[in-house]
């Protein structure tokens, strides 16, 4: 990994490279995805079948997975995997249950009533990848908070497999998380089917879940037709470390993100030049033994860096500027820095809280903002699946008392019909 001393030049050039990576839009992909979306909008299932044949090479015998198959998949899991998924689901459910918001109602003098109510979305679509890798943890992280929010129906889509319905662990996780229906379809056509509805796939109000560039582009183009969770970019990790951090641990955690794909970013920020050198050595040593060594090497070459700062204050400032998806805090007394770290998708505190703990098991959500968007976006949560409405009640006397002020504001904005809706009530008894 390259070591960059923060001098106001080299680190800024690297940050610019990171930002440019997240701004890249493949116009060819965008055009292809737009064509798929339009075909599904117009032709429904017929277009879905055509693109499934084109991209997957076959059609599943049934488009929808019977509910019984989900339970059978759960029952057939190896005991150790079933135990791990079950405990992970319990941890995720316990953490997200605490996010449920409280509605409120305020009764003011004169009989005025003001309040807010939350409601779970009617129907949510969950995209779960199923190509070269399958992710049962994605099912748990998305479906469990949706269920807790009171979503009426969760529709999961996942690519079909030639030798079975879909990945057995993904189907088992769907059973554990309470997914209502599962359809065997992937790619941009799956996102479009969820957004518009087809003869067999119900239209949803929101699409969540990760996917390749075609799925991510489809979600971006469909935003407005439906809501989406976020525009997910390549994975990121930043480790904020001092001289007491364990260099082997830090290297292993950097590699855990670099293996995602060649666009992943793995960074370490420290004011210790000695630690920086030791981590670089450990990265090289550990990377040599990895199965995905080619991917890791390319990711580290393009988007990996170790920053050596002048002091801890500068390290904290740089971490906040980079706003990473995952921020590991390998500092002494890590909990004491919570109030000073503002921009991160999720924080992992201490030498024994590696990022994979959050990916799979601890409970907080692993669907996180990327590409500097942690400055203003938040992790997926129960609230991601809620909508709110406010309500207002004014007795006649209270409206008449406020009428002159309301009319004055309406006239100021040139909206005379607004003023008239107030005036007609004032004139009621005249």
Secondary structure, DSSP 8 states (H G I E B T S, - for coil): --EEE-SSSHHHHHHHHHHHHHH---HHHHHHHHHHHHHHHHHTHHHHHHHHHHHHSS--S-SEE-HHHHHHHHHHS-HHHHHHHHHHHHHHHHHHHTT----EEEE-GGG-EEEEEEEE-SEEEEEE--SS---HHHHHHHHHHHHHHT-SEEEEEE--BTTBSS-HHHHHHHHHHT--EEEE--HHHHHHHHHH--SSS---SEEE----HHHHHHHHHHBTTBEES----S-EEEEEE-TTS-HHHHHHHHHHHHTS-TT-EEEEEES-HHHHHHHHHHHHHHHTT-TTHHHHHHHHHHHEEEEE-SSHHHHHHHHHHH--SEEEEESTTGGGGGGG----SEEEESTT--HHHHHHTSSS------TTGGGT-----GGGGEEEEEEEE--HHHHHHHHHHHHHHHHHTT-HHHHHHHHHHHTTT-
